């Protein structure tokens, strides 16, 4: 079995448009959450959201490559450019080698809405144009990036709700481990707009702390009142160890474990047992005991039930070793289909720079979360191994373990 | 609208909307081989022409439209009756 390493990373996040900005934001405990008056005017119960500026790709990409690319594809393009640059992989390399793409995405709302609005207005599908079909599909990101970068390996999108980005890395890890592909562009992308979050707001799931946007996402805190939707894109280059050594690539970390499970219960309420099985599976895959985990990047989205259940899960497995825990969603909000991938980047940046970012807004834990060793202020700390949780609607669970690379 | 006005407008739309390089605009240019206008671009051209000239292009009428000059004639003949 082949070892699987991370040789490139790139990010377009509400806390920074590149790795350097993100690292600084993590270290400073900076929030990327704002109040969006457009959503309020539309009738949202909560107008809180993470926000990124829309990339300007005219002049960067030809029109034909832009026309079928929705906004989350634009984020993913920017993130992938940075990932390939940090991996020192250029276009001639991509042209000469079989590189695949496995990207997490689970929606593309705006293109569907816009194309149907045109149809309803013009009563003629010939007025819709050529781009919307490609923008509308869940596989829009992997589809577009494989064309833009001339990729010739595995090519599909993984949809697993809020675990999409994490599962994409997990499946990429499995393919490389089994020797089926040497290099895979893995990641997660999430559109940021009202259209994709309106029906989520309908569940009363979002925080309504609109008077203090940067304090609204408060995972594990007693006064948490819901999640804050967010988005952007994150790309990792996963590679076989042999391929990385052959081309002298820098290695940012090694993916050593992937665990997955399904809860088999409620479509939106998490449980304790399902995530616990996924964590156990990842630890077994990595051949690392619970005591070997230095830091857990929690899924914790700032919901009452979700954070409590995850705390119980973590405590049930790690109660003797009590690793450091934080949820970067306290700063970024819930990046949904992007989150599983971005959180690997956030934790790898911490590992690379020897610090643990704070779980901001944790003023008072509650009776279920108080048992965890949660980092509330940035601390300098050598992290050798971290574990990252991602759980999604439908009870899908994904757990990844990444270790500092030891040759 | 005069023929020259129509041609000028078509050229500007090709430059602004389809992002054809201004230096490539030449009546003898082959739409596909010289200007790189493929089948998907034609779908967008249908929309652009209808939005700007109020004219519905039909795919079956485009089979003999090969050059920019052919395209000018196709549009002009639909707008200015003979």
Boltz contact constraints between the chains, C-beta under 6 A:
constraints:
  - contact:
      token1: [A, 63]
      token2: [B, 19]
      max_distance: 6.0
  - contact:
      token1: [A, 126]
      token2: [B, 46]
      max_distance: 6.0
  - contact:
      token1: [A, 127]
      token2: [B, 47]
      max_distance: 6.0
  - contact:
      token1: [A, 129]
      token2: [B, 44]
      max_distance: 6.0
  - contact:
      token1: [A, 129]
      token2: [B, 47]
      max_distance: 6.0
  - contact:
      token1: [A, 130]
      token2: [B, 40]
      max_distance: 6.0
  - contact:
      token1: [A, 130]
      token2: [B, 43]
      max_distance: 6.0
  - contact:
      token1: [A, 130]
      token2: [B, 44]
      max_distance: 6.0
